[in-house]
Amino acid sequence: MKHPEDGAREGAAFVRDHIIRVTERAFDDFAGSGADDAANRRMLGIGG
């Protein structure tokens, strides 16, 4: 059975090596930018 201090040391190294930077913006920031219905229709090929 592994000693708790050994497990903690290994776990801390794993977290340190796999941590990622966090973005300053929310994932859905684009959603509040408004919609251009005519542009959306053109992109979908349904008029506009």
N, CA, C and O atoms as a Maestro MAE file, in Angstrom:
{
 s_m_m2io_version
 :::
 2.0.0
}

f_m_ct {
 s_m_title
 :::
 protein
 m_atom[192] {
  # First column is atom index #
  i_m_mmod_type
  r_m_x_coord
  r_m_y_coord
  r_m_z_coord
  i_m_residue_number
  s_m_chain_name
  s_m_pdb_residue_name
  s_m_pdb_atom_name
  i_m_atomic_number
  :::
  1 25 0.848 -1.177 0.000 1 A "MET " " N  " 7
  2 3 0.000 0.000 0.000 1 A "MET " " CA " 6
  3 2 0.894 1.242 0.000 1 A "MET " " C  " 6
  4 15 1.898 1.293 0.710 1 A "MET " " O  " 8
  5 25 0.523 2.232 -0.796 2 A "LYS " " N  " 7
  6 3 1.331 3.444 -0.960 2 A "LYS " " CA " 6
  7 2 1.142 4.386 0.231 2 A "LYS " " C  " 6
  8 15 0.028 4.578 0.718 2 A "LYS " " O  " 8
  9 25 2.234 4.959 0.680 3 A "HIS " " N  " 7
  10 3 2.193 5.948 1.763 3 A "HIS " " CA " 6
  11 2 1.488 7.211 1.246 3 A "HIS " " C  " 6
  12 15 1.722 7.610 0.105 3 A "HIS " " O  " 8
  13 25 0.634 7.847 2.054 4 A "PRO " " N  " 7
  14 3 -0.110 9.028 1.612 4 A "PRO " " CA " 6
  15 2 0.774 10.172 1.112 4 A "PRO " " C  " 6
  16 15 0.402 10.871 0.169 4 A "PRO " " O  " 8
  17 25 1.929 10.368 1.729 5 A "GLU " " N  " 7
  18 3 2.810 11.454 1.279 5 A "GLU " " CA " 6
  19 2 3.356 11.175 -0.117 5 A "GLU " " C  " 6
  20 15 3.524 12.098 -0.914 5 A "GLU " " O  " 8
  21 25 3.634 9.906 -0.419 6 A "ASP " " N  " 7
  22 3 4.102 9.552 -1.761 6 A "ASP " " CA " 6
  23 2 2.990 9.807 -2.787 6 A "ASP " " C  " 6
  24 15 3.243 10.351 -3.862 6 A "ASP " " O  " 8
  25 25 1.779 9.416 -2.450 7 A "GLY " " N  " 7
  26 3 0.648 9.649 -3.347 7 A "GLY " " CA " 6
  27 2 0.397 11.131 -3.566 7 A "GLY " " C  " 6
  28 15 0.113 11.557 -4.685 7 A "GLY " " O  " 8
  29 25 0.498 11.914 -2.508 8 A "ALA " " N  " 7
  30 3 0.292 13.355 -2.623 8 A "ALA " " CA " 6
  31 2 1.361 13.988 -3.500 8 A "ALA " " C  " 6
  32 15 1.060 14.860 -4.315 8 A "ALA " " O  " 8
  33 25 2.586 13.565 -3.342 9 A "ARG " " N  " 7
  34 3 3.687 14.101 -4.143 9 A "ARG " " CA " 6
  35 2 3.462 13.777 -5.628 9 A "ARG " " C  " 6
  36 15 3.629 14.639 -6.491 9 A "ARG " " O  " 8
  37 25 3.086 12.540 -5.910 10 A "GLU " " N  " 7
  38 3 2.830 12.137 -7.296 10 A "GLU " " CA " 6
  39 2 1.617 12.872 -7.868 10 A "GLU " " C  " 6
  40 15 1.624 13.298 -9.023 10 A "GLU " " O  " 8
  41 25 0.591 13.012 -7.054 11 A "GLY " " N  " 7
  42 3 -0.607 13.713 -7.511 11 A "GLY " " CA " 6
  43 2 -0.330 15.179 -7.805 11 A "GLY " " C  " 6
  44 15 -0.824 15.715 -8.797 11 A "GLY " " O  " 8
  45 25 0.455 15.831 -6.954 12 A "ALA " " N  " 7
  46 3 0.786 17.242 -7.161 12 A "ALA " " CA " 6
  47 2 1.572 17.415 -8.460 12 A "ALA " " C  " 6
  48 15 1.343 18.371 -9.200 12 A "ALA " " O  " 8
  49 25 2.493 16.498 -8.739 13 A "ALA " " N  " 7
  50 3 3.275 16.573 -9.981 13 A "ALA " " CA " 6
  51 2 2.361 16.390 -11.197 13 A "ALA " " C  " 6
  52 15 2.517 17.086 -12.200 13 A "ALA " " O  " 8
  53 25 1.412 15.460 -11.109 14 A "PHE " " N  " 7
  54 3 0.482 15.227 -12.210 14 A "PHE " " CA " 6
  55 2 -0.345 16.475 -12.492 14 A "PHE " " C  " 6
  56 15 -0.483 16.883 -13.645 14 A "PHE " " O  " 8
  57 25 -0.891 17.081 -11.449 15 A "VAL " " N  " 7
  58 3 -1.698 18.293 -11.621 15 A "VAL " " CA " 6
  59 2 -0.852 19.407 -12.216 15 A "VAL " " C  " 6
  60 15 -1.292 20.082 -13.146 15 A "VAL " " O  " 8
  61 25 0.340 19.609 -11.702 16 A "ARG " " N  " 7
  62 3 1.230 20.654 -12.202 16 A "ARG " " CA " 6
  63 2 1.521 20.453 -13.688 16 A "ARG " " C  " 6
  64 15 1.536 21.419 -14.451 16 A "ARG " " O  " 8
  65 25 1.749 19.218 -14.100 17 A "ASP " " N  " 7
  66 3 2.111 18.927 -15.489 17 A "ASP " " CA " 6
  67 2 0.929 18.972 -16.451 17 A "ASP " " C  " 6
  68 15 1.126 19.061 -17.663 17 A "ASP " " O  " 8
  69 25 -0.297 18.911 -15.932 18 A "HIS " " N  " 7
  70 3 -1.457 18.842 -16.813 18 A "HIS " " CA " 6
  71 2 -2.398 20.035 -16.699 18 A "HIS " " C  " 6
  72 15 -3.456 20.046 -17.329 18 A "HIS " " O  " 8
  73 25 -2.035 21.021 -15.919 19 A "ILE " " N  " 7
  74 3 -2.913 22.177 -15.738 19 A "ILE " " CA " 6
  75 2 -2.913 23.011 -17.018 19 A "ILE " " C  " 6
  76 15 -1.889 23.117 -17.692 19 A "ILE " " O  " 8
  77 25 -4.052 23.597 -17.347 20 A "ILE " " N  " 7
  78 3 -4.160 24.426 -18.539 20 A "ILE " " CA " 6
  79 2 -4.507 25.852 -18.137 20 A "ILE " " C  " 6
  80 15 -5.049 26.101 -17.061 20 A "ILE " " O  " 8
  81 25 -4.181 26.777 -19.031 21 A "ARG " " N  " 7
  82 3 -4.536 28.170 -18.771 21 A "ARG " " CA " 6
  83 2 -6.038 28.341 -18.970 21 A "ARG " " C  " 6
  84 15 -6.635 27.703 -19.838 21 A "ARG " " O  " 8
  85 25 -6.632 29.191 -18.173 22 A "VAL " " N  " 7
  86 3 -8.056 29.461 -18.256 22 A "VAL " " CA " 6
  87 2 -8.249 30.731 -19.071 22 A "VAL " " C  " 6
  88 15 -7.518 31.706 -18.900 22 A "VAL " " O  " 8
  89 25 -9.241 30.710 -19.960 23 A "THR " " N  " 7
  90 3 -9.518 31.873 -20.790 23 A "THR " " CA " 6
  91 2 -10.130 33.004 -19.971 23 A "THR " " C  " 6
  92 15 -10.749 32.775 -18.932 23 A "THR " " O  " 8
  93 25 -9.948 34.211 -20.452 24 A "GLU " " N  " 7
  94 3 -10.526 35.372 -19.773 24 A "GLU " " CA " 6
  95 2 -11.979 35.578 -20.174 24 A "GLU " " C  " 6
  96 15 -12.707 36.320 -19.515 24 A "GLU " " O  " 8
  97 25 -12.405 34.924 -21.254 25 A "ARG " " N  " 7
  98 3 -13.766 35.096 -21.759 25 A "ARG " " CA " 6
  99 2 -14.580 33.836 -21.521 25 A "ARG " " C  " 6
  100 15 -14.040 32.742 -21.359 25 A "ARG " " O  " 8
  101 25 -15.886 34.017 -21.504 26 A "ALA " " N  " 7
  102 3 -16.784 32.873 -21.396 26 A "ALA " " CA " 6
  103 2 -16.864 32.177 -22.755 26 A "ALA " " C  " 6
  104 15 -16.678 32.809 -23.795 26 A "ALA " " O  " 8
  105 25 -17.137 30.897 -22.737 27 A "PHE " " N  " 7
  106 3 -17.229 30.123 -23.972 27 A "PHE " " CA " 6
  107 2 -18.275 30.700 -24.917 27 A "PHE " " C  " 6
  108 15 -18.083 30.707 -26.132 27 A "PHE " " O  " 8
  109 25 -19.380 31.184 -24.360 28 A "ASP " " N  " 7
  110 3 -20.480 31.653 -25.194 28 A "ASP " " CA " 6
  111 2 -20.524 33.171 -25.341 28 A "ASP " " C  " 6
  112 15 -21.605 33.732 -25.517 28 A "ASP " " O  " 8
  113 25 -19.375 33.851 -25.273 29 A "ASP " " N  " 7
  114 3 -19.340 35.301 -25.466 29 A "ASP " " CA " 6
  115 2 -19.920 35.709 -26.811 29 A "ASP " " C  " 6
  116 15 -20.522 36.776 -26.930 29 A "ASP " " O  " 8
  117 25 -19.746 34.873 -27.817 30 A "PHE " " N  " 7
  118 3 -20.232 35.203 -29.151 30 A "PHE " " CA " 6
  119 2 -21.757 35.334 -29.200 30 A "PHE " " C  " 6
  120 15 -22.283 36.010 -30.084 30 A "PHE " " O  " 8
  121 25 -22.462 34.710 -28.284 31 A "ALA " " N  " 7
  122 3 -23.919 34.655 -28.330 31 A "ALA " " CA " 6
  123 2 -24.562 36.028 -28.143 31 A "ALA " " C  " 6
  124 15 -25.666 36.261 -28.634 31 A "ALA " " O  " 8
  125 25 -23.897 36.923 -27.453 32 A "GLY " " N  " 7
  126 3 -24.469 38.239 -27.199 32 A "GLY " " CA " 6
  127 2 -24.185 39.247 -28.296 32 A "GLY " " C  " 6
  128 15 -24.515 40.424 -28.152 32 A "GLY " " O  " 8
  129 25 -23.577 38.805 -29.395 33 A "SER " " N  " 7
  130 3 -23.168 39.741 -30.436 33 A "SER " " CA " 6
  131 2 -24.304 40.113 -31.383 33 A "SER " " C  " 6
  132 15 -24.113 40.951 -32.264 33 A "SER " " O  " 8
  133 25 -25.463 39.519 -31.225 34 A "GLY " " N  " 7
  134 3 -26.584 39.804 -32.112 34 A "GLY " " CA " 6
  135 2 -26.569 38.868 -33.300 34 A "GLY " " C  " 6
  136 15 -25.579 38.182 -33.556 34 A "GLY " " O  " 8
  137 25 -27.671 38.848 -34.020 35 A "ALA " " N  " 7
  138 3 -27.785 37.961 -35.178 35 A "ALA " " CA " 6
  139 2 -28.026 38.782 -36.426 35 A "ALA " " C  " 6
  140 15 -28.758 39.771 -36.395 35 A "ALA " " O  " 8
  141 25 -27.419 38.380 -37.512 36 A "ASP " " N  " 7
  142 3 -27.644 38.998 -38.811 36 A "ASP " " CA " 6
  143 2 -28.445 37.987 -39.625 36 A "ASP " " C  " 6
  144 15 -27.884 37.100 -40.270 36 A "ASP " " O  " 8
  145 25 -29.778 38.138 -39.582 37 A "ASP " " N  " 7
  146 3 -30.644 37.159 -40.227 37 A "ASP " " CA " 6
  147 2 -30.363 37.026 -41.717 37 A "ASP " " C  " 6
  148 15 -30.383 35.919 -42.255 37 A "ASP " " O  " 8
  149 25 -30.102 38.142 -42.387 38 A "ALA " " N  " 7
  150 3 -29.843 38.089 -43.830 38 A "ALA " " CA " 6
  151 2 -28.559 37.318 -44.121 38 A "ALA " " C  " 6
  152 15 -28.523 36.509 -45.049 38 A "ALA " " O  " 8
  153 25 -27.506 37.557 -43.343 39 A "ALA " " N  " 7
  154 3 -26.244 36.853 -43.545 39 A "ALA " " CA " 6
  155 2 -26.421 35.353 -43.243 39 A "ALA " " C  " 6
  156 15 -25.876 34.508 -43.954 39 A "ALA " " O  " 8
  157 25 -27.168 35.033 -42.210 40 A "ASN " " N  " 7
  158 3 -27.410 33.617 -41.877 40 A "ASN " " CA " 6
  159 2 -28.151 32.921 -43.005 40 A "ASN " " C  " 6
  160 15 -27.823 31.787 -43.353 40 A "ASN " " O  " 8
  161 25 -29.142 33.580 -43.576 41 A "ARG " " N  " 7
  162 3 -29.897 32.988 -44.686 41 A "ARG " " CA " 6
  163 2 -28.992 32.780 -45.899 41 A "ARG " " C  " 6
  164 15 -29.070 31.743 -46.558 41 A "ARG " " O  " 8
  165 25 -28.135 33.757 -46.198 42 A "ARG " " N  " 7
  166 3 -27.222 33.624 -47.337 42 A "ARG " " CA " 6
  167 2 -26.287 32.438 -47.116 42 A "ARG " " C  " 6
  168 15 -26.075 31.643 -48.032 42 A "ARG " " O  " 8
  169 25 -25.729 32.309 -45.924 43 A "MET " " N  " 7
  170 3 -24.809 31.199 -45.630 43 A "MET " " CA " 6
  171 2 -25.486 29.847 -45.753 43 A "MET " " C  " 6
  172 15 -24.868 28.860 -46.152 43 A "MET " " O  " 8
  173 25 -26.789 29.814 -45.399 44 A "LEU " " N  " 7
  174 3 -27.536 28.571 -45.485 44 A "LEU " " CA " 6
  175 2 -28.112 28.321 -46.871 44 A "LEU " " C  " 6
  176 15 -28.656 27.252 -47.147 44 A "LEU " " O  " 8
  177 25 -27.986 29.336 -47.751 45 A "GLY " " N  " 7
  178 3 -28.494 29.194 -49.109 45 A "GLY " " CA " 6
  179 2 -30.008 29.220 -49.190 45 A "GLY " " C  " 6
  180 15 -30.597 28.578 -50.060 45 A "GLY " " O  " 8
  181 25 -30.646 29.962 -48.282 46 A "ILE " " N  " 7
  182 3 -32.108 29.992 -48.284 46 A "ILE " " CA " 6
  183 2 -32.636 31.411 -48.507 46 A "ILE " " C  " 6
  184 15 -33.689 31.770 -47.980 46 A "ILE " " O  " 8
  185 25 -31.914 32.214 -49.280 47 A "GLY " " N  " 7
  186 3 -32.386 33.558 -49.611 47 A "GLY " " CA " 6
  187 2 -31.757 34.626 -48.760 47 A "GLY " " C  " 6
  188 15 -30.780 34.382 -48.052 47 A "GLY " " O  " 8
  189 25 -32.313 35.793 -48.828 48 A "GLY " " N  " 7
  190 3 -31.851 36.896 -48.005 48 A "GLY " " CA " 6
  191 2 -31.162 37.889 -48.792 48 A "GLY " " C  " 6
  192 15 -30.703 38.895 -48.252 48 A "GLY " " O  " 8
  :::
 }
 m_bond[191] {
  # First column is bond index #
  i_m_from
  i_m_to
  i_m_order
  :::
  1 1 2 1
  2 2 3 1
  3 3 4 2
  4 3 5 1
  5 5 6 1
  6 6 7 1
  7 7 8 2
  8 7 9 1
  9 9 10 1
  10 10 11 1
  11 11 12 2
  12 11 13 1
  13 13 14 1
  14 14 15 1
  15 15 16 2
  16 15 17 1
  17 17 18 1
  18 18 19 1
  19 19 20 2
  20 19 21 1
  21 21 22 1
  22 22 23 1
  23 23 24 2
  24 23 25 1
  25 25 26 1
  26 26 27 1
  27 27 28 2
  28 27 29 1
  29 29 30 1
  30 30 31 1
  31 31 32 2
  32 31 33 1
  33 33 34 1
  34 34 35 1
  35 35 36 2
  36 35 37 1
  37 37 38 1
  38 38 39 1
  39 39 40 2
  40 39 41 1
  41 41 42 1
  42 42 43 1
  43 43 44 2
  44 43 45 1
  45 45 46 1
  46 46 47 1
  47 47 48 2
  48 47 49 1
  49 49 50 1
  50 50 51 1
  51 51 52 2
  52 51 53 1
  53 53 54 1
  54 54 55 1
  55 55 56 2
  56 55 57 1
  57 57 58 1
  58 58 59 1
  59 59 60 2
  60 59 61 1
  61 61 62 1
  62 62 63 1
  63 63 64 2
  64 63 65 1
  65 65 66 1
  66 66 67 1
  67 67 68 2
  68 67 69 1
  69 69 70 1
  70 70 71 1
  71 71 72 2
  72 71 73 1
  73 73 74 1
  74 74 75 1
  75 75 76 2
  76 75 77 1
  77 77 78 1
  78 78 79 1
  79 79 80 2
  80 79 81 1
  81 81 82 1
  82 82 83 1
  83 83 84 2
  84 83 85 1
  85 85 86 1
  86 86 87 1
  87 87 88 2
  88 87 89 1
  89 89 90 1
  90 90 91 1
  91 91 92 2
  92 91 93 1
  93 93 94 1
  94 94 95 1
  95 95 96 2
  96 95 97 1
  97 97 98 1
  98 98 99 1
  99 99 100 2
  100 99 101 1
  101 101 102 1
  102 102 103 1
  103 103 104 2
  104 103 105 1
  105 105 106 1
  106 106 107 1
  107 107 108 2
  108 107 109 1
  109 109 110 1
  110 110 111 1
  111 111 112 2
  112 111 113 1
  113 113 114 1
  114 114 115 1
  115 115 116 2
  116 115 117 1
  117 117 118 1
  118 118 119 1
  119 119 120 2
  120 119 121 1
  121 121 122 1
  122 122 123 1
  123 123 124 2
  124 123 125 1
  125 125 126 1
  126 126 127 1
  127 127 128 2
  128 127 129 1
  129 129 130 1
  130 130 131 1
  131 131 132 2
  132 131 133 1
  133 133 134 1
  134 134 135 1
  135 135 136 2
  136 135 137 1
  137 137 138 1
  138 138 139 1
  139 139 140 2
  140 139 141 1
  141 141 142 1
  142 142 143 1
  143 143 144 2
  144 143 145 1
  145 145 146 1
  146 146 147 1
  147 147 148 2
  148 147 149 1
  149 149 150 1
  150 150 151 1
  151 151 152 2
  152 151 153 1
  153 153 154 1
  154 154 155 1
  155 155 156 2
  156 155 157 1
  157 157 158 1
  158 158 159 1
  159 159 160 2
  160 159 161 1
  161 161 162 1
  162 162 163 1
  163 163 164 2
  164 163 165 1
  165 165 166 1
  166 166 167 1
  167 167 168 2
  168 167 169 1
  169 169 170 1
  170 170 171 1
  171 171 172 2
  172 171 173 1
  173 173 174 1
  174 174 175 1
  175 175 176 2
  176 175 177 1
  177 177 178 1
  178 178 179 1
  179 179 180 2
  180 179 181 1
  181 181 182 1
  182 182 183 1
  183 183 184 2
  184 183 185 1
  185 185 186 1
  186 186 187 1
  187 187 188 2
  188 187 189 1
  189 189 190 1
  190 190 191 1
  191 191 192 2
  :::
 }
}
